[in-house]
């Protein structure tokens, strides 16, 4: 096989962050935070992703507990409605995770070029 030929398989990877050996952040949690950021609502984000508000809350609470800092500022609903916005820590976490994914993709692409 010449060097320009594509290998007869694809390389697949999955990246997540752990803390004290426990998974805490990955692609699904990134999507949740992105949806909260775009909708301004935990409830809308959960519905858009096809799961319950309770499940979204449990993900947020687990992440905040394991990281030890707040990711989402929540405003209780009322006459003018509630809402949720991401903290700067959440935005930094998302940026860090995306950077890791970009590095991973570059590595896999480079490695794939060296295979069969």
Protein Blocks (a to p, Z undefined) as FASTA:
>chain_A
ZZkbccfbdcdddddddeehiafbdfklmmmmmmmmmnopaklmmmmnopafklmmmmmm
mmmmmnopafbdcddddfkopaddddfklmmmmmmmmmmmmmmmmmmmmmmmmgZZ
